[in-house]
Amino acid sequence: MQPNHQSTGIADIEELDEGDTAYVRAVLVNQLRIGRACTPFEVIRVKTAAGYYPIVLIYDTGAQVSLCNYETGPVLIGSKQADRRVTISTIASSTAKLRTIHTLDLGDGYDMDAILIPKLRLHLRTIDIPEIWQDLDDTFADQDYYDVDAQILVGADKSKLFPITVTDPTGVPIETEKCRLMRSRITNKLILFGACDEHEDELERMDTEAHIHQVQAVETEEAKISSIMQNLAISDFKPIDSTMDTD
């Protein structure tokens, strides 16, 4: 998952004249470049009357509630309106409104409720499998999210769907310095949680120093909605002016 900033540029960059060039050292946190760590996710395929429908499940332990977008419609099995306003807070803004709650069929006996955020678009990134795990006699989860528009963010309100940590015969978690091995409860396939720097190619290494010709601070609506990964949902008992709501 890409980090959220006040702008799309990199911190501490001076404004440049057209044609100027700047070299910017990448920011490291816990010896890891910002943006390399990923939230665990997988693509599942739910059987419907029209065939198997692909959906991306993003597992976010930091989210209080689960969210979904309009594209999950083919697996919708029920819908209801919240009886009071629900506030969704992000880094950029906070909005309160009466929201719709969808009940979704995930197949194989699994279902869940999620608050409908029509324009929910979370930017995803996959992790390379560390070399020490490439010979595992097991199957890794499908993370080919290209052209898959349906997204469900699974929050703490559905914690029983979160992947479980894979352990060795002694009960010790299987992990590297920066990545932990987990298993999906839904598909029983392996999911990586964390980051992997072992397969960086020349382009990745060069990106440690960003070569920038022009710096622009532009925040799109999609960038704003992607910050919902850090969301807080509460019920409001006092009236709140929500005339500026856009989601």
C-alpha positions in Angstrom: 0.0 0.0 0.0 1.4 3.4 -1.0 1.9 5.9 1.8 -0.3 9.0 2.1 1.2 12.4 2.0 0.0 16.0 1.9 1.3 16.1 -1.6 2.4 13.7 -4.3 6.0 15.0 -4.1 8.7 13.9 -1.7 9.3 15.8 1.6 11.9 18.5 1.9 12.2 19.2 -1.8 12.7 22.9 -2.7 10.6 24.4 -5.5 12.5 23.9 -8.8 12.6 26.0 -11.9 11.7 24.3 -15.1 14.6 22.3 -16.4 16.3 22.0 -13.1 17.3 18.6 -11.7 17.3 17.4 -8.1 18.6 14.2 -6.5 16.6 13.2 -3.4 17.7 10.5 -0.9 14.9 8.1 -0.2 13.5 8.1 3.4 14.2 4.9 5.4 12.2 3.8 8.3 13.3 0.6 10.1 15.9 0.2 7.3 13.1 0.0 4.8 12.3 2.6 2.1 8.9 4.2 2.6 6.4 2.6 0.2 8.0 -0.9 0.2 5.9 -2.4 2.9 2.5 -3.8 1.9 -0.8 -4.5 3.5 -1.7 -8.2 2.9 -4.3 -8.8 0.2 -5.5 -11.5 -2.1 -7.8 -12.0 -5.1 -10.6 -14.4 -4.6 -13.2 -15.6 -7.1 -16.7 -16.0 -6.0 -19.2 -18.3 -7.9 -22.2 -16.3 -9.1 -25.0 -17.0 -11.6 -22.9 -15.4 -14.3 -19.7 -17.3 -13.4 -16.7 -16.7 -11.1 -16.4 -13.1 -10.1 -13.0 -11.7 -8.9 -12.7 -9.5 -5.8 -9.7 -8.1 -4.1 -9.7 -8.6 -0.3 -7.5 -6.2 1.6 -6.8 -7.1 5.2 -6.3 -4.0 7.4 -6.0 -4.6 11.2 -5.9 -0.8 11.7 -9.4 -0.3 10.3 -12.3 -0.4 12.7 -14.9 -1.2 10.1 -15.0 -3.0 6.7 -15.6 -1.1 3.5 -16.6 -2.0 0.0 -17.1 -0.3 -3.4 -19.9 -0.4 -5.9 -18.2 -3.1 -8.0 -18.9 -5.7 -5.4 -22.5 -5.6 -6.5 -22.5 -9.1 -8.1 -21.9 -10.7 -4.7 -24.4 -8.6 -2.8 -27.0 -10.6 -0.9 -28.5 -7.9 1.3 -28.5 -4.2 2.0 -29.7 -1.9 4.8 -29.4 1.8 5.8 -27.6 2.8 8.9 -30.0 4.3 11.5 -27.6 7.1 12.3 -24.8 9.0 10.7 -21.5 7.2 10.4 -18.2 9.3 10.3 -15.4 8.2 8.1 -12.2 10.0 9.0 -9.1 10.0 6.8 -5.8 12.0 6.9 -7.3 14.6 4.6 -10.9 15.0 5.9 -13.8 13.7 8.0 -17.3 13.2 6.7 -20.5 12.1 8.3 -23.6 10.8 6.6 -26.2 8.0 6.6 -24.4 5.2 4.9 -25.5 2.0 3.3 -24.3 -1.4 4.7 -24.0 -4.2 2.2 -23.9 -7.9 3.1 -21.6 -9.7 0.7 -21.2 -13.4 -0.2 -17.5 -14.4 -0.3 -18.2 -18.1 -1.2 -17.5 -21.3 0.7 -19.8 -20.3 3.5 -18.2 -16.9 4.2 -20.1 -13.7 4.2 -19.6 -10.3 5.7 -21.1 -6.8 6.1 -19.2 -3.7 4.8 -20.0 0.0 4.6 -20.5 1.1 1.0 -17.9 3.7 -0.2 -18.8 4.0 -3.8 -15.5 5.4 -5.1 -13.2 3.2 -2.9 -10.0 2.6 -4.9 -7.1 1.3 -2.8 -3.7 1.3 -4.6 -2.1 -2.1 -4.2 1.4 -3.5 -4.5 2.7 -7.0 -4.5 5.7 -8.4 -2.6 8.3 -10.6 -4.3 8.6 -14.0 -2.6 11.8 -14.2 -0.6 14.2 -16.7 -2.0 14.1 -18.9 1.1 10.4 -19.5 0.6 10.4 -20.0 -3.2 10.8 -23.8 -2.9 7.9 -24.2 -0.4 5.6 -27.1 -1.3 2.6 -24.9 -1.0 0.5 -22.4 -3.0 0.7 -18.6 -2.7 -2.5 -16.5 -2.9 -3.5 -14.9 -6.2 -2.4 -11.2 -6.2 -3.0 -10.5 -9.9 -5.3 -7.5 -9.3 -5.0 -6.1 -12.8 -8.4 -5.3 -14.2 -10.1 -6.3 -10.9 -12.3 -3.4 -9.8 -14.2 -4.9 -6.9 -12.5 -4.2 -3.6 -13.3 -5.1 0.0 -11.3 -3.7 2.9 -11.7 -6.2 5.7 -11.5 -4.4 9.0 -11.3 -5.4 12.7 -15.1 -5.8 12.8 -14.5 -9.0 10.8 -11.2 -10.1 12.5 -12.0 -13.8 12.0 -11.3 -13.4 8.3 -7.8 -12.1 8.9 -5.0 -14.4 7.7 -3.3 -16.5 10.4 0.4 -16.6 11.0 2.2 -19.7 9.7 4.4 -21.4 12.2 7.1 -24.1 12.2 6.6 -27.4 14.1 7.8 -25.7 17.3 5.2 -22.9 17.0 7.6 -20.2 16.0 6.3 -17.8 13.3 7.9 -18.3 9.9 9.4 -14.9 9.0 12.3 -13.0 7.6 13.7 -9.7 9.0 11.0 -7.8 7.1 8.3 -10.2 6.0 6.0 -12.7 7.8 4.3 -15.7 6.2 0.5 -15.9 6.7 -2.3 -18.2 5.5 -5.6 -17.1 4.1 -8.6 -18.5 6.0 -10.8 -18.3 2.9 -8.5 -19.8 0.2 -6.0 -21.6 2.5 -3.2 -20.1 0.4 -0.1 -18.3 1.6 0.0 -14.5 1.9 3.1 -12.3 2.5 2.9 -9.5 5.1 5.6 -6.9 5.2 8.2 -6.2 2.5 11.0 -7.9 0.5 14.1 -6.2 -0.8 15.9 -9.3 -2.0 14.9 -9.1 -5.6 15.5 -5.4 -6.3 16.6 -4.9 -9.9 18.8 -2.0 -11.2 15.8 0.3 -11.6 14.7 -0.3 -8.0 18.2 0.5 -6.7 18.4 3.6 -8.8 15.1 4.7 -7.3 16.9 5.1 -3.9 17.9 8.5 -5.3 15.0 10.0 -7.2 15.8 11.9 -10.4 13.2 14.7 -10.4 12.8 17.3 -13.2 9.6 18.9 -12.0 7.8 18.8 -8.6 4.1 19.2 -8.5 1.7 18.9 -5.5 -1.5 17.4 -6.8 -4.0 15.5 -4.7 -6.6 13.6 -6.7 -9.9 12.3 -5.4 -8.5 8.7 -5.7 -5.5 9.7 -3.5 -7.9 11.0 -0.9 -10.0 7.9 -0.9 -7.0 5.7 -0.7 -6.2 7.2 2.7 -9.3 5.5 4.0 -6.9 2.6 4.9 -6.4 4.6 8.1 -10.1 5.0 8.8 -12.1 5.6 11.9 -15.9 5.0 11.9 -18.1 6.1 14.7 -21.8 6.8 15.1 -22.8 10.5 15.5 -25.5 11.4 18.0 -25.3 15.2 17.3 -26.3 16.6 14.0 -23.3 17.3 11.7 -23.2 19.4 8.6 -22.4 17.0 5.8 -23.3 19.3 2.9 -19.6 19.1 1.7 -19.6 15.2 1.5 -18.3 13.9 -1.8 -18.0 10.2 -1.2 
